[in-house]
C-alpha cells in the first residue's frame, strides 16, 4: 500500500515537474517489487504508468512501454543472476536505466543531460533499495 502511494506520488511529480533534476520516484518501488518477486504487481504498475504517461504527454505509449520494459527486463535478469544486495542492484538498475535510454533515444548530442538524469535517478533508486534493506521491506512481501 505504501509503495503504491509512492508510485502514484512519483508519477504525479514526474508529470507536473518533468525535469532531469527531479528523480523519477516510481522507479525505486518497481525495483523493490522485482527483488521481492512480485512480478504481477510490477506488470500492473507498468501498464498503469504507461497509460497515465500516454494520456499526459506527447510521447507515444509504445515508446514509454519499450523504455520501461527494457529497463525492468534488465533489472529482472540482474536480480536472478547476480547478488540481491541493495548496492549491487542499485548500480545495475542505474546501468540498465542508461542502457534503455540510449536504446530508445540514441546517444544525445548533449550527453551531460543523460548523465545528470541517470545519476539523479540512480541515487534515488539506490536510496529506495537501501531503505528497503534496512527496514526489511522485502520480507514483508513474502
Secondary structure, DSSP 8 states (H G I E B T S, - for coil): -HHHHHHHHHHHHHHH---TTS--THHHHHHHHHHTT-HHHHHHHHHHHHHHHHHHSSS-HHHHHHHHHHHHHHHHHHHHHS---HHHHHHHHHHHHHHHHHHHH-S-S-HHHHHHHHHHHHHHHHHHHHHHHHTTHHHHH-
